[in-house]
Amino acid sequence: MAFASLTLGTPLIAATAEPKPNLQELAKQVEKLHNEIGTLSEQYNGERVKLKQAQRAAESAKKTLAVSESELESRRSKASLLAQSNYMTGGLGSELAFTQSGDPDTFLDQATTNYALQQQQSEEVAQVSRAIEAAERAQAGAKARTTEVKDLLADITGKRTKIERLVKRVESNLFSEVRQRAASTQGSRVKISVPVVGSGKAAEAARWALSQQLKPYVWGAEGPNSFDCSGLVMWAYQKVGISLPHYTGDQWTAGTHISRDELRPGDLVFFYNDLHHVGIYIGAGMMVHAPQTGDVIHISTIDNRPFAGGVRIAD
């Protein structure tokens, strides 16, 4: 009974390991992760706008505070001078000054004017003091908002970094088979089926380029039976309604320059200092390209040539 109680609830059949996801499932995972990165990127952009607004508000409050403090000093100085003047003209006291005045009406007019000026000065000083308090509150609020937004930006950046690492790991699994097949068939090219991640024009252009695998490289050719490197790029993007020139130098300036870490399927990848070779990125450090005379369009790693940069033509 004791043995039975210890083993109660223990499964009698050993748990089997979950099957590894297939290429299509991995592609869906990568697409989901890229969508999350896109969402975080826009959140980041939105928070950057808020940060700039908060920083401008803080700077404006700082300037307002400086002006108000300067004005307060001026008002206090005027009030002090008025008080000193009243003291000097009042002599031994307002009652004695009144009795000794040759013209009581004039004295009363002056006294009333001085009193009004004192009241005005006091109210102006009070107004400036209230303005300073408001500016100090605005500055403190803006500083607090700036700190809050900076914390949000740091949080978003941290999340994006984690997802990007996960993307690399999943993409590595997705393309491990592709890399192995590409490396093992360098002597005899074969067509390799690759699930391209993405639903935009760039990913679609990459799929069109992949459909041309094993067609020969011919200098100056732009399809449909043969291509050179920039001709393949031009042809693939024509298929999705985007016109590009048949020249790597112009294709280099046709979109947005991106770093190697930012590459997504469909981006153009350029090589060598003179940019004389271009391919279409398909993910995980791999590209499809028309390499050179005597070879055919095929998939290969981007590490085999000196990488010059990436260009994003479309989303």
Secondary structure, 3 states (H helix, E strand, C coil): CHHHHHHCCCCCCCCCCCCCCCHHHHHHHHHHHHHHHHHHHHHHHHHHHHHHHHHHHHHHHHHHHHHHHHHHHHHHHHHHHHHHHHHHHHCCCHHHHHHHCCCHHHHHHHHHHHHHHHHHHHHHHHHHHHHHHHHHHHHHHHHHHHHHHHHHHHHHHHHHHHHHHHHHHHHHHHHHHHHHHHHHCCCCCCCCCCCCCCCCHHHHHHHHHHCCCCCEECCCCECCCCECHHHHHHHHHHCCCCCCCCCHHHHHCCCEEECHHHCCCCCEEEECCCCCEEEEEEECCEEEECCCCCCECEEEEHHHCCEEEEEECCC
